[in-house]
Amino acid sequence: LGGVVLDGEIIYSSDGKDNRIGSQRRCATRDLWKQKELKKEYPVKFVAFDILYLDYDNIMSKPLTQRLSILEDLINNNNLKNIEYAPTFEDIEEAWKVSGSNEWEGIVIKRKASVYIPNKRCYDWIKVKHTFEEIVNVVGVTEGSGARASTFGALELEKDGRYLGNCGSGFTEEEIDNILKLVLKDKSIQIKVKHYGYTEDGKLTTAIFKEIINPKSLNT
């Protein structure tokens, strides 16, 4: 194929679930031997979301439904190895359910008549991510810097004996104050965090502080 430009993402599949971790690891080294080994360990595919050029012609001004039809025909009729197109849904609730069960990051809602506008956000496309809430234990803090040099940088988290990474955002000044006092008193602290799922090594993805669960009072 010549003169074709696709918009998409390189994905690694593990246990039937798509994720970016494997592809990121493959890109993390310049060592040719390691690249060869990682290529075997993390086989990847290209998932196309859209098509921008066909036979060197710019088709970005065509409506989304027409571009997707062109994309599907292109991939289905040319036996392209390790290239597939992202699934599409007419029903948003079904898309949300399928994306959740497959542990995808979320969904992108697009107007059927929308054109492709590169390098610019617009309301014709809206990305909605899956979020989760979880109660976890605080097992430590990292050193603060800048405006938080006198407090802490992030809270280190665990649950059921498993380290979950850290949480460094979502706090108000009062909450930072309260947490610091509890840490200084050597109190066991449980907090609720919002996150976007788990990384391959079991850590929370972008954990954001919601509230202190226990103790409710500094005097407890």
Secondary structure as UniProt FT lines:
FT   STRAND          5..14
FT   TURN            15..16
FT   STRAND          17..19
FT   HELIX           21..26
FT   TURN            27..28
FT   HELIX           32..41
FT   STRAND          44..54
FT   TURN            55..56
FT   STRAND          57..58
FT   TURN            60..61
FT   HELIX           64..77
FT   TURN            78..79
FT   TURN            81..82
FT   STRAND          83..85
FT   HELIX           92..101
FT   TURN            102..103
FT   STRAND          106..110
FT   TURN            112..113
FT   TURN            118..119
FT   TURN            123..124
FT   STRAND          125..129
FT   STRAND          132..141
FT   HELIX           146..148
FT   TURN            149..150
FT   STRAND          155..159
FT   TURN            160..161
FT   STRAND          162..167
FT   HELIX           173..184
FT   TURN            185..186
FT   STRAND          189..195
FT   TURN            200..201
FT   STRAND          207..214
FT   TURN            218..219
//
